[in-house]
Amino acid sequence: MLTTFRRLVERAVIGDSVPALARWGRTEPRALLRRLQAEAFREVFRYAATRQRFLARKLGEAGIDPARVLRPEDLGSVFTTAEDLLSLPAEDFLCCEPEAVFETTGTSGTPKRTYFSYAELHAAAHHEAAALWENGVRPGDRVVCAFDAGYWISSWVTFLAAKQMGVFCSAVGKPQPRDLYPRLGLYRYNVIVADPTWLVSLSEIAERQGTVPLKLIVAAGDRMTDVYRDYVQKVWNAPVILGYGSTEAGGGIGMECRKQSGYHFDEFNFLLEIIEPDAESYGELVMTTLSRRTMPLIRYRVRDVARFIDEPCPCGVTLRRLSRIRGRRDEMVVMGAGNMHPEIFERVLTGVAGISDRWQVAVRQEGIRDILEFRLELANGTSPPAVEQAVRRNLESCYPEVWANQLCGMYQLAFRFLPPGALGQGRKAKRLVDERQG
């Protein structure tokens, strides 16, 4: 369901070749790309406006004539949000019969669900393959992908990308780093794709017991600070390239090049906007999926805060770049435990005897480790060890996936106990704060 012009271009210039797609993305003229994006936006918008109940309803409420919409700005305050995906039935967003579904991690409650066709998954993998190819992955390499599997999309897309390149790949879910370590040499893996904090845990083992030769490490999923990246690169003597994406995006939106200076994002399949920018041009990222027809997302508010980098990249690739994510518009913090929301800790702390209703959870950094620190006010006479034991027990029972990441060494728990009233002085303390630097 691509525009006639885009279909002709891709058929003539790219075909099914991953190397040809990588070359095209490296040299595509900006004027041509803008034309392709404009046509693709108009087509996906017209398609969704007539087939997607959610968008049709939003347009009606806003009094917008679909025939007059030529670009995202013409939609004014019409957006799709995470709350829409969570609160409305899937049928409000589906435009045709789906063939696959994936979920977000769901630590904030009910997971968001995004539906795809097999062809859309193939296309997402094709463009991830081009990004990996641009970063030097070739037939003969051996990739191990340690992204979580199950209902999460990243592992599947990476596996399909390797398949399209003819590259050996093991998509093993998220094992304990100590379980994967002895297999690195056994299967001669030289490319690792995994979550940043999981990579830190694996690197700690390798630092003690020895490394194997690696060509490339790709990290995506949670936040990777410069301290973490420098440490992993030093241990393995291999570059760490960051990727950026989400389940709603269908996997990757962008990936760094070897210059490690912003994400070259997939302008073939995404039209990105930055709304409400500040003086430094940082604002909220908004995404429109240009190629999807099963469940297209029109102006989806990602909630991540970033900016465009318009200066030419030293690598020579003409695709536009997106900065690293500065933060979130909501209270979510992305770290080794997963996607953390204040509501998680409300549930974990419910029923814990001897603490006040004033609390704070901080994500901080000690060396190369994410620390999840509970800051709790204790009533007089309350035993700190008893409170700590109760919190650990609740975290394990309420959020087993978060607890499993702790067992993997992806973060550590810490506790700071304070006297009554310590968190209630002056302005009300934020319930969840990110104190990491870089």
Long-range contacts (C-beta under 8 A, 24 or more apart in sequence): 1-43, 1-47, 1-291, 1-293, 2-40, 2-43, 2-291, 3-36, 3-39, 3-40, 3-43, 5-35, 5-36, 5-39, 6-36, 6-39, 6-40, 9-36, 16-126, 18-126, 18-129, 18-130, 18-133, 18-164, 18-165, 19-133, 21-126, 21-127, 21-129, 21-130, 22-130, 22-131, 22-133, 22-134, 25-130, 25-134, 25-264, 25-268, 25-317, 25-318, 25-319, 26-134, 26-316, 26-317, 26-318, 26-319, 27-318, 28-318, 28-319, 29-318, 30-318, 33-267, 33-318, 33-319, 36-268, 37-267, 37-271, 37-290, 38-70, 38-71, 40-271, 40-290, 40-291, 41-71, 41-72, 41-271, 41-288, 41-290, 42-69, 42-70, 44-288, 44-289, 44-290, 44-291, 44-292, 44-293, 44-296, 44-298, 45-69, 45-298, 47-95, 47-293, 47-296, 48-95, 48-296, 48-298, 51-95, 51-96, 52-92, 52-93, 52-94, 52-95, 52-296, 52-298, 53-91, 53-92, 53-93, 54-80, 54-84, 54-88, 54-92, 54-93, 55-80, 55-298, 57-92, 72-271, 72-273, 72-286, 72-288, 72-299, 75-298, 75-299, 78-298, 78-299, 79-286, 79-299, 79-300, 79-301, 80-297, 80-298, 80-299, 80-300, 80-301, 81-300, 81-301, 82-112, 82-301, 82-303, 85-112, 85-113, 85-114, 85-248, 86-110, 86-112, 90-115, 90-295, 93-295, 93-297, 94-294, 94-295, 95-293, 95-294, 95-295, 95-296, 96-293, 96-294, 97-294, 98-294, 98-295, 99-294, 101-151, 102-151, 102-152, 102-153, 102-156, 102-247, 103-151, 103-152, 103-247, 104-152, 104-246, 104-247, 104-248, 104-339, 105-152, 105-338, 105-339, 105-401, 107-338, 107-339, 107-340, 107-341, 107-344, 107-399, 107-401, 107-402, 108-332, 108-339, 108-341, 108-343, 108-344, 109-343, 111-151, 112-247, 112-248, 114-153, 114-247, 114-248, 114-250, 114-295, 115-294, 115-295, 116-250, 116-292, 116-294, 116-295, 117-293, 117-294, 120-250, 120-291, 120-292, 120-293, 120-294, 121-156, 121-157, 121-160, 121-250, 122-160, 122-164, 123-269, 123-291, 124-157, 124-160, 124-250, 124-251, 124-252, 124-269, 125-157, 125-158, 125-160, 125-161, 125-163, 125-164, 125-251, 126-161, 126-164, 127-252, 127-266, 127-268, 127-269, 128-157, 128-158, 128-161, 128-251, 128-252, 128-255, 129-161, 129-162, 129-164, 129-165, 131-243, 131-252, 131-254, 131-255, 131-264, 131-266, 132-161, 132-162, 132-165, 132-218, 132-255, 133-165, 134-255, 134-257, 134-264, 134-317, 135-216, 135-218, 135-241, 135-255, 135-256, 135-257, 135-258, 136-215, 136-216, 136-258, 137-165, 137-167, 137-191, 137-215, 137-216, 138-165, 138-167, 139-165, 139-166, 139-167, 140-167, 141-167, 141-168, 141-190, 141-191, 141-215, 142-167, 142-168, 142-169, 142-170, 142-187, 142-188, 142-189, 142-190, 142-191, 143-167, 143-168, 143-169, 143-170, 143-189, 143-191, 143-192, 143-193, 144-169, 144-170, 144-172, 144-180, 144-183, 144-184, 144-187, 144-189, 144-191, 144-192, 144-193, 145-169, 145-170, 145-171, 145-172, 145-193, 145-194, 146-172, 146-173, 146-174, 146-175, 146-180, 146-192, 146-193, 146-194, 146-195, 146-198, 147-171, 147-173, 147-174, 147-193, 147-194, 147-195, 147-220, 147-221, 148-173, 148-174, 149-173, 149-174, 152-247, 153-247, 153-250, 153-251, 154-220, 154-221, 154-245, 154-251, 154-252, 157-250, 157-251, 157-252, 158-193, 158-251, 174-198, 174-408, 176-407, 176-408, 177-201, 177-202, 177-205, 177-408, 177-409, 178-205, 181-205, 181-206, 181-209, 184-212, 185-212, 188-212, 189-214, 190-214, 190-215, 190-216, 191-215, 191-216, 191-217, 191-218, 192-216, 192-217, 192-218, 193-217, 193-218, 193-219, 193-220, 194-218, 194-219, 194-221, 195-219, 195-220, 195-221, 195-222, 195-336, 195-410, 196-220, 196-221, 196-222, 196-223, 196-224, 196-228, 196-229, 196-232, 196-336, 197-222, 197-224, 197-228, 197-335, 197-336, 197-370, 197-405, 197-410, 197-411, 198-336, 198-408, 198-410, 199-228, 199-232, 199-240, 200-228, 200-231, 200-232, 200-336, 200-368, 200-369, 200-409, 200-410, 201-408, 201-409, 201-410, 203-231, 203-232, 203-235, 203-236, 203-368, 204-368, 204-409, 206-235, 206-236, 207-235, 211-235, 211-236, 211-237, 214-238, 216-241, 217-241, 218-242, 218-243, 218-255, 219-243, 220-244, 220-245, 220-252, 222-334, 222-335, 222-336, 222-338, 222-410, 223-325, 223-334, 223-335, 223-436, 225-365, 225-436, 225-437, 225-438, 226-438, 227-365, 227-367, 227-368, 227-437, 227-438, 228-368, 231-368, 242-324, 244-322, 244-325, 246-302, 248-287, 248-297, 248-300, 248-302, 249-287, 249-289, 250-289, 250-292, 253-287, 253-322, 254-321, 254-322, 257-313, 257-315, 257-317, 258-315, 259-313, 259-314, 259-315, 261-309, 261-313, 261-314, 261-321, 262-309, 262-313, 262-321, 262-322, 262-323, 262-324, 263-321, 263-322, 263-323, 263-324, 264-313, 264-317, 264-319, 264-320, 264-321, 265-319, 265-320, 265-321, 265-322, 266-319, 267-319, 267-320, 272-308, 272-322, 273-299, 274-306, 274-307, 274-308, 277-307, 280-307, 281-307, 281-308, 282-306, 282-307, 282-323, 282-326, 283-307, 284-329, 285-322, 301-329, 303-328, 303-329, 303-330, 303-332, 304-328, 304-329, 305-329, 327-434, 331-430, 331-431, 331-432, 333-363, 333-432, 333-433, 333-434, 335-363, 335-370, 335-372, 335-411, 335-434, 335-436, 336-370, 336-405, 336-410, 336-411, 337-370, 337-372, 337-402, 337-405, 337-406, 337-410, 337-411, 338-401, 338-402, 338-405, 340-372, 340-432, 341-432, 342-431, 342-432, 344-398, 344-399, 344-402, 345-374, 345-431, 345-432, 346-431, 347-394, 347-398, 348-391, 348-394, 348-395, 348-398, 348-399, 349-374, 349-376, 349-391, 349-394, 350-394, 351-390, 351-394, 352-387, 352-390, 352-391, 352-394, 353-382, 353-386, 353-387, 353-390, 354-378, 354-379, 354-381, 354-382, 354-383, 354-386, 354-387, 355-379, 355-382, 355-387, 356-420, 356-423, 358-423, 358-424, 358-429, 359-423, 359-431, 360-423, 360-429, 360-430, 360-431, 360-432, 360-433, 361-431, 361-432, 361-433, 362-432, 362-433, 362-434, 362-435, 363-432, 363-433, 363-434, 363-435, 363-436, 364-435, 364-436, 365-435, 365-436, 365-437, 366-412, 369-411, 369-412, 370-410, 370-411, 370-412, 370-436, 371-411, 371-412, 371-413, 371-414, 372-406, 372-411, 372-412, 372-413, 372-414, 373-413, 373-414, 373-415, 373-416, 374-413, 374-414, 374-415, 374-416, 375-416, 375-418, 375-423, 376-415, 376-416, 376-417, 376-418, 377-417, 377-418, 377-419, 377-420, 377-421, 377-422, 377-423, 377-424, 378-417, 378-418, 378-419, 378-420, 379-420, 380-420, 384-415, 384-417, 387-415, 387-417, 388-415, 391-415
